Amino acid sequence: MFLAIDTNGLPNTVQGFDPVVCALALASFDGVRVEAAGGLVRQPRYMIDHPYTYGALLANGLTADAISSAELTVDEAAARLRAHLGQRRPRGYHGLFVERVMAHAPWSFRSYEWGDPVMPEAAMAIHGGKVAVKLVEGRTVKAVKPKRALVSLDDACAWATERGFDVTGPNGETKPWTPSSGVLHCLDRVVRTAKLAGALTRSGAVETARKAAEESSWLMV
């Protein structure tokens, strides 16, 4: 199960400001077909109609009016998400970002409730054994070489596309998402993330990179 969110900002950018979830999407991938759904999450207007949030809302193609009038409240969204996931651990592309935002109530996710993020695997596949990742409590959470490990989803999808894998968006979009794409940013991301994860597995690139790392000075730590 894969999860993506749109927020009104980034964590740890402004003292005293904690971003909130404004839209959420989930996807599952059986190796052939992706099933995905997403929607806006209602937040109080005072939390989103703020100078700190304008850039993030614009970048995600959202408006304060749409978020403050969304049908699903944040408490309802959190309850439905928990019920839908059950014991499954969702995976995000950039795991630490999602975890930081959704550690707050009413989501209240703990670190052990998340699956491995996809970005470190994409970094290993693209850069080979030159990228090592750090394992914390058995989970891949941090790259030892940040500059090599920070691979954007667009770049990772371009890598997969060049190798013949389908990493198109919800409606078959081949170009990267823009605010004028007509679909939620998080929905586009979660569909591409799910397809990318499948492509990484089928390509065998991650396993090859892990073996290369183990045989070189870039040992997994």
C-alpha positions in Angstrom: 0.0 0.0 0.0 1.3 3.4 -1.0 0.4 6.8 0.5 1.0 10.4 -0.6 -0.1 13.7 0.9 -0.4 17.3 -0.1 0.3 19.8 2.7 0.3 23.6 3.3 4.0 23.7 3.9 7.2 21.9 4.9 8.2 20.7 8.4 10.9 22.6 10.2 10.9 25.7 7.9 9.2 28.2 10.2 9.4 28.1 14.0 6.1 27.3 15.5 4.5 26.3 12.2 3.5 22.7 11.7 2.1 21.8 8.2 -1.1 19.9 8.0 -2.5 17.4 5.5 -4.7 19.1 2.9 -5.1 16.2 0.5 -4.4 12.5 0.7 -4.2 9.6 -1.7 -3.7 5.8 -1.4 -2.8 3.3 -4.0 -2.2 -0.5 -4.3 -0.4 -2.2 -7.1 -0.6 -5.9 -7.9 2.1 -5.9 -10.5 -0.3 -5.2 -13.4 -2.9 -2.7 -12.3 -2.9 0.2 -9.9 -6.0 1.0 -7.8 -5.9 4.5 -6.3 -8.2 7.0 -4.7 -7.7 10.4 -3.1 -9.4 13.6 -2.0 -9.2 16.8 -0.2 -9.1 17.0 3.6 -10.9 19.8 5.3 -8.8 22.0 7.5 -9.8 25.2 9.5 -9.3 28.2 7.3 -7.0 29.9 9.8 -4.6 27.0 9.4 -4.3 27.3 5.6 -5.1 31.0 4.7 -1.7 32.2 5.9 1.4 33.8 4.3 3.4 30.7 5.2 1.0 28.5 3.2 0.6 30.4 -0.1 3.6 28.9 -1.9 2.8 25.3 -0.9 -0.9 25.6 -1.9 0.1 27.1 -5.2 2.7 24.4 -5.9 0.1 21.7 -5.1 -2.7 23.3 -7.2 -4.8 23.9 -4.1 -6.8 26.8 -2.8 -7.8 27.8 0.7 -11.5 27.9 -0.3 -11.4 24.3 -1.6 -9.6 22.9 1.5 -11.8 24.7 4.0 -15.0 23.5 2.3 -13.9 19.9 1.6 -16.4 17.3 2.4 -14.2 15.1 4.5 -13.0 16.4 7.8 -9.4 15.7 9.0 -10.8 13.5 11.9 -13.0 11.5 9.4 -10.0 11.1 7.0 -7.8 9.8 9.8 -10.4 7.3 11.0 -11.1 6.1 7.4 -7.4 5.8 6.7 -6.8 3.7 9.8 -9.7 1.5 9.0 -8.6 0.9 5.4 -5.0 0.2 6.3 -5.6 -2.2 9.1 -2.3 -3.8 9.9 -0.7 -2.8 6.6 2.2 -0.4 6.7 2.0 2.3 4.0 5.0 3.3 1.9 5.6 6.9 0.7 8.2 8.1 -1.8 9.9 10.6 0.6 9.3 8.7 3.8 10.6 11.1 6.4 8.5 14.0 5.1 5.3 12.0 5.3 6.2 10.6 8.7 6.9 14.0 10.2 3.6 15.5 9.1 1.5 12.5 10.0 3.0 12.0 13.4 0.7 14.7 14.6 -2.9 14.1 15.8 -5.4 13.0 14.6 -3.2 10.8 12.3 -0.7 9.9 15.1 1.4 7.5 13.1 4.5 6.1 14.8 7.7 5.3 12.9 7.2 1.6 13.2 3.9 1.8 11.4 5.5 2.8 8.1 6.9 0.7 5.3 10.2 1.5 3.6 10.1 4.7 1.6 10.7 4.2 -2.1 13.2 7.0 -2.7 16.3 5.3 -1.2 15.6 2.3 -3.5 15.3 4.6 -6.5 18.6 6.2 -5.5 20.3 2.9 -5.3 18.9 1.8 -8.6 20.0 5.0 -10.4 23.4 5.4 -8.7 24.2 1.7 -8.2 26.4 0.6 -5.4 27.7 4.1 -4.8 24.8 4.9 -2.6 24.5 3.2 0.8 21.5 3.6 3.0 21.2 3.6 6.8 19.0 1.0 8.4 17.2 1.9 11.6 15.2 -0.8 13.3 15.3 -2.8 10.2 13.8 0.0 8.0 15.6 1.9 5.3 15.2 5.5 6.4 18.2 7.6 5.6 20.9 7.8 2.9 24.5 8.0 4.0 25.3 10.3 1.0 22.3 12.8 0.9 23.2 14.4 -2.4 23.2 11.1 -4.2 20.1 9.9 -2.3 17.8 12.8 -3.0 16.3 11.6 -6.2 13.1 13.4 -7.3 10.1 11.3 -8.2 10.2 12.8 -11.7 13.8 11.8 -12.2 13.1 8.3 -10.9 10.2 7.9 -13.2 12.3 9.2 -16.1 14.8 6.4 -15.3 12.0 3.8 -15.3 10.5 5.1 -18.5 13.8 4.9 -20.3 13.9 1.2 -19.4 10.4 0.5 -20.7 8.4 0.6 -17.5 5.0 2.2 -17.3 5.1 4.9 -14.6 2.4 7.1 -16.0 -0.1 9.1 -13.9 -3.7 8.3 -13.0 -5.0 9.0 -16.4 -2.0 7.8 -18.4 -0.2 11.1 -18.2 3.4 10.7 -19.4 4.5 14.3 -18.6 5.4 15.3 -15.0 2.5 16.7 -13.0 1.7 20.5 -13.0 -1.0 22.5 -11.3 -3.0 22.5 -14.5 -2.9 18.7 -14.9 -6.5 18.3 -13.6 -5.8 15.7 -10.9 -4.7 16.0 -7.3 -0.9 16.3 -6.9 -0.9 13.6 -4.2 -3.0 11.2 -6.4 -0.6 11.6 -9.3 2.4 11.0 -7.0 0.9 7.9 -5.3 0.1 6.3 -8.6 3.5 6.9 -10.0 5.2 5.8 -6.7 3.3 2.5 -6.8 4.3 1.9 -10.4 7.8 2.9 -9.7 8.2 0.5 -6.8 7.0 -2.3 -9.1 9.5 -1.2 -11.8 12.3 -1.1 -9.3 11.5 -4.7 -8.2 11.1 -6.1 -11.7 14.3 -4.4 -13.0 16.4 -6.1 -10.3 18.4 -2.8 -10.1 18.0 -2.5 -6.3 19.2 -6.0 -5.6 22.2 -5.5 -7.9 23.1 -2.2 -6.2 22.8 -3.8 -2.8 25.2 -6.6 -3.8 27.6 -4.0 -5.3 27.5 -2.0 -2.1 28.3 -5.1 -0.1 31.3 -5.9 -2.3 32.7 -2.4 -2.1 33.6 0.2 0.5 30.0 1.4 0.5 28.8 -1.2 2.9 25.3 -1.1 4.1 25.3 0.2 7.7 
